[in-house]
Amino acid sequence: MILILDNNNNRAIGLNAALTFIGEAVQLLDEQNFEQICSSFDKKECMVILGALNDLEHEAVIKKYPTLPFLLIGETLKPLLSIANVVGLICEPFTHDVTTQLLHDCQQYQRMLPNEHKHAKPHKTFDGLVGETEAVKDVRFLIEQVAKTDANVLILGESGTGKEVVARNVHLLSKRNSGPFVPVNCGAIPAELLESELFGHEKGAFTGAISARKGRFELAQCGTLFLDEIGDMPLQMQVKLLRVLQERSYERVGGTKAIQADVRVIAATHRNLEMMIEQGSFREDLYYRLNVFPIENPSLNERADDIPLLLKELMRRVNEQSGTTAKFTERAIDSLKEHAWPGNIRELANLVERMVIMFPDKVVDIPDLPAKYRYIEVEAYEPQYPEELMERDAFNDIFSAGFSDYDDEPDVEVSQSSVDLLPNEGIELKDYLAELEISLITQALERYDYVVARAAEILGVRRTTLVEKMKKYNLSRD
């Protein structure tokens, strides 16, 4: 949830419209109801966009809610960027790439809050043929041209480029679109069963044929039969398929009655059929029967500029299935464009599903991507939290566990009785915790000869955090 508090009504309404347009949940607030509503969202996944105020003070508002990330509107508030939970500054005119980047950083602030462990609660275009590059436009043009006819089509392209999508569009734009579209993966069916699968069989035609059964040709009558991975079809079946394409009739296995094949055949393969012909593993006459109208499906590497549109479409499909989605920053998309995509659109779809699982309803940046997709060097955003949050986190870690975490550490001398017995005159808790923190940091540094990375690891903090603590308490080797 994005909360907007800005007494500049026109600016607030414009920002609300822009964020709503990109699918964000937004709520406009005023100074009277801000504290009540903001308190109800404390420790929840929300952020505040802060603009002009009349009665409240900006610094006081920001520091009152250290668990909430704030974005500021306007250059006049730039000095407040020094406050830890102020993530960034938005300036007019609002731009999509800058805004989504700042939203991602706000989510990172909340995701990495100390002691806040959040767990995710366990269109019809050319019917899926998404893209605006010249390569995709050429494919659309070829589909429109061949769909008007009954010519056989051979779709070529690497695995994962969406050859079946092309075949479906040929069917949907043809006069056969009211008939069935029947796909068959020739490489997934054993050679001895492929004939029965394509042409059907009569009862008793072979052992196990206890009843007559229609084949895929018969099921596709008056429609389209899509033969995927035609290059994996055995030679003996290639002969029988050629006969059907020539004579437009076939017989069931074990039958004698000729059945007319009123079927359009579309074939597809990722193999080089001309090379297979030279090697003798594919029939040349069948190749020319199928290759009446070839369509070369481009690889994703050839149409990298379509990745933003493909991401949008794939996110829509994932959202329909799971109810969750995600967004990518502009620089994350630029990084994805640099990838070679050997698995093509199938690989991209797998990545989208993985990112939605890992970052549901979040913004994905380059550091969030798997390592092999990071082609742009960026510095990951590391939140800096107000001191009171860090102290409260340390206090909770120490006292909620009753110091039991230190039982296995012989060098950490903490007396249980000293915690249980509060002196009658009381103590200065902040000073006590500071002394304890100094003692533990000093012991860790001395144990590892002031190697900060090792000391940070044993203390369970980031190296940068330990460096700041050392500066604060003047804990150098000297």
C-alpha positions in Angstrom: 0.0 0.0 0.0 1.3 3.5 -0.9 0.1 6.3 1.3 0.3 9.8 -0.2 0.3 12.8 2.2 0.6 16.1 0.2 -1.4 19.3 0.6 -0.7 20.1 -3.0 -4.0 18.5 -4.2 -3.3 18.6 -7.9 0.1 17.0 -7.5 -1.2 14.4 -5.1 -4.1 13.5 -7.5 -1.7 13.3 -10.5 0.7 11.0 -8.6 -2.3 8.9 -7.4 -3.5 8.4 -11.0 0.0 7.5 -12.2 0.6 4.9 -9.6 -2.9 3.5 -9.9 -2.3 3.2 -13.7 0.7 0.9 -13.2 -1.3 -1.3 -10.8 -0.2 0.0 -7.4 -2.6 0.2 -4.4 -2.7 3.9 -3.3 -4.5 5.8 -0.6 -4.6 9.6 -0.3 -4.4 11.0 3.2 -4.8 14.4 4.9 -3.0 15.7 8.0 -6.1 15.0 10.2 -6.3 11.3 9.5 -2.6 10.6 8.8 -1.5 9.4 12.2 -4.5 7.2 12.7 -4.2 5.5 9.3 -0.4 5.4 9.3 -0.3 3.8 12.8 -2.6 1.0 11.5 -0.1 0.3 8.7 3.0 0.3 10.9 4.9 -3.0 10.5 2.9 -3.8 7.4 4.0 -3.6 3.8 3.4 0.0 3.0 5.3 3.1 2.2 4.6 6.9 2.5 5.0 9.5 -0.2 5.4 12.9 1.6 4.8 16.3 0.1 3.7 19.7 1.3 2.4 20.0 4.9 0.7 22.8 6.8 0.5 21.8 10.5 2.8 18.8 10.8 6.6 18.9 10.6 8.3 16.7 8.0 11.2 15.6 10.1 9.0 14.8 13.1 6.6 12.7 10.9 9.4 10.7 9.3 11.2 10.0 12.6 8.0 8.9 14.3 7.6 5.9 12.0 11.1 4.4 11.5 9.8 1.1 10.1 8.1 2.9 7.2 10.1 4.0 4.2 9.4 7.5 3.0 9.6 9.1 -0.5 9.7 12.9 -0.7 8.2 15.1 -3.4 10.0 18.2 -4.5 13.5 19.7 -4.3 12.7 21.7 -1.2 12.6 18.6 0.9 16.0 17.4 -0.4 17.8 18.1 2.9 15.7 15.4 4.6 17.4 12.7 2.5 19.9 12.4 5.3 17.2 10.7 7.5 17.7 7.0 7.4 14.2 5.9 6.4 13.9 8.5 3.6 14.6 6.3 0.6 14.5 8.8 -2.2 13.2 12.0 -3.8 10.5 12.2 -6.6 10.4 15.3 -8.8 7.9 16.4 -11.3 7.3 15.4 -14.0 6.9 11.9 -12.6 8.6 9.2 -14.8 7.8 5.5 -14.8 11.4 4.2 -14.6 12.4 6.4 -11.7 9.2 5.8 -9.8 9.4 2.0 -10.1 13.0 2.0 -9.1 12.2 4.0 -5.9 9.3 1.6 -5.2 11.7 -1.3 -5.4 14.1 0.4 -2.9 11.2 1.0 -0.5 10.3 -2.7 -0.7 13.9 -3.5 0.0 13.9 -1.3 3.1 10.9 -3.2 4.5 12.1 -6.6 3.4 15.4 -6.2 5.3 14.1 -4.5 8.4 15.9 -5.6 11.6 14.0 -8.3 13.4 11.2 -8.1 10.8 11.0 -11.5 9.2 8.3 -11.3 6.5 7.2 -14.5 4.7 5.1 -14.5 1.6 1.7 -15.9 2.3 2.0 -19.4 1.6 -5.6 -10.2 -23.9 -6.3 -11.1 -26.9 -3.5 -9.8 -29.2 -2.5 -12.1 -32.1 -3.5 -14.8 -29.6 -0.3 -15.0 -27.7 2.0 -13.8 -30.5 3.4 -10.8 -28.6 6.0 -8.4 -29.9 6.5 -5.3 -32.0 9.9 -5.9 -33.6 10.3 -6.3 -37.3 10.9 -10.0 -37.0 7.6 -10.6 -35.2 5.8 -8.3 -37.7 7.1 -10.4 -40.5 5.8 -13.6 -38.9 2.4 -12.0 -38.4 2.3 -10.9 -42.1 3.2 -14.5 -43.2 0.5 -15.9 -41.0 -2.1 -13.6 -42.3 -1.2 -14.4 -45.9 -1.1 -18.2 -45.5 -4.2 -18.4 -43.3 -6.4 -17.5 -46.2 -5.4 -20.8 -48.0 -5.3 -24.5 -47.2 -1.6 -24.8 -48.0 0.6 -26.9 -45.8 2.8 -24.9 -43.5 6.3 -25.7 -42.1 7.3 -23.7 -39.0 11.0 -23.6 -38.3 12.9 -22.2 -35.3 14.8 -23.0 -32.2 13.2 -24.9 -29.3 11.1 -22.6 -27.1 10.4 -19.9 -29.7 6.6 -20.6 -29.6 6.1 -22.6 -32.8 2.8 -23.9 -31.6 1.6 -20.3 -31.0 2.3 -19.6 -34.7 0.4 -22.7 -35.7 -2.6 -21.8 -33.6 -2.8 -18.3 -35.1 -2.7 -19.8 -38.6 -5.7 -22.0 -37.5 -7.6 -19.1 -35.8 -7.3 -16.8 -38.8 -8.3 -19.5 -41.4 -11.7 -20.6 -42.5 -11.2 -23.7 -40.5 -11.2 -21.8 -37.1 -14.6 -23.3 -36.2 -13.1 -26.8 -36.4 -10.7 -28.5 -34.0 -7.0 -27.7 -33.5 -5.2 -31.0 -32.7 -1.5 -30.9 -31.7 0.7 -34.0 -31.8 4.3 -34.2 -30.6 5.9 -36.7 -32.9 8.9 -37.1 -30.7 7.0 -37.9 -27.6 5.1 -40.9 -29.0 6.9 -44.3 -29.4 7.5 -45.3 -33.0 5.4 -48.5 -32.7 2.4 -46.4 -31.4 2.6 -43.4 -33.7 0.7 -44.9 -36.6 -2.2 -45.9 -34.3 -2.1 -42.4 -32.7 -2.3 -40.6 -36.1 -4.7 -42.9 -38.0 -6.6 -44.8 -35.3 -7.2 -48.5 -35.2 -10.0 -51.1 -35.4 -10.9 -53.5 -32.7 -8.5 -56.5 -32.6 -6.0 -54.8 -34.9 -3.2 -55.7 -32.4 -2.8 -57.0 -28.9 -4.6 -54.7 -26.5 -6.9 -53.1 -29.1 -10.1 -54.0 -27.3 -12.1 -51.4 -29.1 -12.0 -49.2 -32.2 -10.3 -45.8 -31.7 -10.2 -42.6 -33.7 -6.8 -41.2 -34.6 -5.6 -37.6 -34.6 -6.3 -37.2 -38.3 -10.0 -38.2 -37.7 -10.2 -36.0 -34.6 -8.9 -33.0 -36.6 -11.5 -33.4 -39.4 -12.5 -30.0 -40.8 -9.8 -28.4 -38.7 -6.1 -28.3 -38.3 -3.6 -31.0 -37.4 -0.3 -29.7 -35.9 2.6 -32.1 -36.2 5.2 -30.8 -33.8 8.8 -32.0 -34.0 8.2 -33.6 -37.4 12.0 -34.2 -37.6 11.7 -36.9 -35.0 9.2 -39.0 -37.0 10.6 -42.4 -38.0 11.2 -43.0 -41.7 8.5 -45.7 -42.0 5.9 -43.2 -40.7 7.2 -40.5 -43.0 6.2 -42.8 -46.0 2.6 -43.2 -44.7 2.3 -39.5 -43.9 3.4 -38.6 -47.4 0.7 -40.9 -48.8 -2.0 -39.2 -46.8 -0.8 -35.8 -47.9 -0.8 -36.9 -51.5 -4.1 -38.8 -51.7 -6.0 -37.0 -48.9 -7.2 -40.4 -47.5 -6.1 -43.0 -45.0 -7.1 -46.2 -43.3 -7.2 -47.1 -39.6 -4.7 -49.7 -38.4 -6.4 -53.1 -39.1 -9.1 -51.5 -41.3 -9.9 -51.5 -45.0 -12.2 -48.6 -45.3 -10.7 -45.4 -46.7 -11.4 -42.2 -44.7 -11.2 -38.9 -46.4 -8.8 -36.4 -44.7 -10.3 -33.0 -44.7 -7.5 -31.7 -42.6 -5.0 -28.9 -42.9 -1.5 -30.0 -41.8 1.0 -27.7 -40.1 4.3 -29.2 -39.2 7.1 -27.7 -37.0 10.7 -28.7 -36.1 13.8 -27.2 -34.5 16.0 -29.5 -36.6 17.7 -28.7 -39.9 15.7 -30.9 -42.3 17.9 -30.2 -45.3 20.9 -31.6 -43.4 18.8 -34.6 -42.3 17.9 -35.2 -46.0 21.6 -35.4 -46.9 22.1 -37.8 -44.0 19.2 -40.0 -45.1 17.1 -39.6 -42.0 14.4 -37.5 -43.5 12.5 -38.0 -46.8 13.1 -35.3 -49.4 9.7 -35.8 -51.0 7.9 -35.4 -47.6 10.0 -32.3 -47.0 8.7 -30.6 -50.2 5.2 -31.6 -49.4 5.3 -30.0 -46.0 7.5 -27.0 -47.0 4.9 -25.4 -49.2 4.9 -22.3 -47.0 7.8 -22.0 -44.5 7.6 -19.7 -41.6 10.9 -19.0 -39.8 10.2 -18.2 -36.1 12.8 -15.8 -34.7 14.8 -16.7 -31.6 14.4 -14.4 -28.6 17.9 -13.2 -29.1 16.9 -11.8 -32.4 13.9 -9.9 -30.9 15.3 -8.8 -27.5 13.4 -5.5 -27.8 10.2 -7.5 -27.4 11.2 -8.6 -23.9 9.2 -5.9 -22.0 6.0 -6.9 -23.9 6.7 -10.6 -23.4 7.3 -9.9 -19.6 3.9 -8.1 -19.4 2.1 -11.0 -21.2 3.9 -13.7 -19.1 3.1 -11.8 -15.9 -0.5 -11.6 -16.9 -0.7 -15.4 -17.5 1.0 -16.1 -14.1 -1.4 -13.7 -12.4 -4.3 -15.6 -13.9 -3.0 -18.9 -12.6 -1.7 -17.9 -9.2 -3.2 -14.5 -8.4 0.3 -12.9 -7.9 2.6 -11.0 -10.1 5.8 -8.9 -10.1 7.4 -5.9 -11.9 10.9 -5.5 -13.3 12.8 -2.2 -13.1 14.0 -0.7 -16.3 17.6 -1.6 -15.7 16.6 -5.2 -14.9 14.9 -5.4 -18.3 18.0 -3.9 -20.0 20.1 -6.6 -18.3 17.7 -9.3 -19.6 18.0 -8.0 -23.1 21.8 -8.7 -23.0 21.2 -12.4 -22.3 21.6 -14.9 -25.2 18.4 -16.9 -24.3 19.3 -20.4 -25.5 15.9 -21.5 -24.2 14.1 -18.6 -25.8 10.6 -17.7 -24.6 10.3 -20.9 -22.6 13.3 -19.9 -20.6 11.9 -16.4 -20.1 8.6 -17.8 -18.9 10.5 -20.0 -16.4 12.4 -17.0 -15.1 9.2 -15.0 -14.7 7.5 -17.8 -12.8 10.6 -18.0 -10.5 10.7 -14.3 -9.9 7.0 -14.2 -9.0 7.5 -17.0 -6.5 10.5 -15.3 -4.9 9.2 -11.7 -5.0 5.3 -11.9 -5.2 3.8 -8.5 -6.0 7.2 -6.8 -5.7 9.6 -4.9 -8.0 12.5 -7.0 -9.3 15.9 -5.3 -9.8 19.2 -6.5 -11.2 20.6 -7.8 -7.8 17.4 -9.9 -7.5 18.0 -11.7 -10.8 19.8 -15.1 -11.0 23.6 -14.4 -11.5 23.6 -15.5 -15.2 21.1 -12.8 -16.1 23.1 -9.9 -14.5 24.9 -8.2 -17.3 24.9 -4.6 -15.9 27.1 -3.8 -12.9 25.0 -2.0 -10.2 25.5 -1.4 -6.5 22.7 -3.1 -4.6 20.7 -0.9 -2.4 21.4 -1.5 1.3 19.0 0.3 3.7 20.4 2.3 6.5 18.1 2.2 9.5 17.6 4.7 12.3 19.7 4.1 15.4 16.7 3.5 17.6 15.6 0.6 15.4 19.0 -1.1 15.6 19.1 -0.7 19.4 15.6 -2.0 19.8 16.6 -5.0 17.6 19.7 -5.7 19.7 17.7 -5.4 22.9 15.1 -7.9 21.6 17.7 -10.4 20.4 19.5 -10.3 23.7 16.7 -10.3 26.3 14.1 -12.4 24.5 16.6 -15.3 24.4 17.7 -14.8 28.0 21.3 -14.8 26.6 21.0 -18.5 25.9 22.6 -17.8 22.5 25.9 -17.2 24.2 26.0 -20.5 26.2 28.3 -22.0 23.5 30.6 -19.0 23.3 33.2 -19.3 26.1 34.7 -16.0 25.4 31.5 -14.1 25.9 31.3 -13.5 29.7 27.7 -12.6 30.4 26.3 -13.5 33.8 22.6 -14.6 33.9 22.3 -13.4 37.4 23.4 -9.9 36.4 20.4 -9.8 34.0 17.9 -11.3 36.5 18.9 -9.0 39.4 18.1 -5.4 38.6 19.8 -3.1 41.1 17.5 -1.3 43.4 18.9 2.0 42.3 18.2 1.0 38.6 20.4 1.2 35.6 20.9 3.3 32.5 19.7 0.7 29.9 21.1 2.5 26.9 24.6 2.8 28.5 24.4 -0.8 29.7 23.6 -2.1 26.2 26.3 0.1 24.7 28.9 -1.3 27.1 27.7 -4.8 26.3 27.9 -4.1 22.6 31.4 -2.7 22.9 32.5 -5.8 24.9 31.2 -8.2 22.3 32.6 -6.3 19.3 36.0 -6.0 21.0 36.1 -9.7 21.8 35.1 -10.6 18.2 37.8 -8.2 16.7 40.5 -9.5 19.0 39.6 -13.1 18.3 40.1 -12.6 14.6 43.0 -10.1 14.8 40.8 -7.2 13.7 39.8 -8.9 10.4 36.5 -7.0 10.2 34.8 -9.4 7.8 35.4 -12.4 10.1 34.3 -10.5 13.2 31.1 -9.3 11.4 30.4 -12.9 10.5 30.7 -14.2 14.1 28.5 -11.3 15.3 25.9 -11.9 12.7 25.9 -8.4 11.2 26.9 -6.8 7.9 30.5 -5.7 7.5 29.4 -2.1 6.8 27.3 -2.2 10.0 30.3 -3.3 12.1 32.5 -0.6 10.5 30.0 2.0 11.5 29.8 0.6 15.1 33.7 0.7 15.3 33.7 4.3 14.2 30.9 5.1 16.7 32.8 3.5 19.7 36.3 4.3 18.4 37.3 0.6 18.4 40.3 0.7 16.1 43.3 -1.6 16.7 45.3 1.5 17.9 
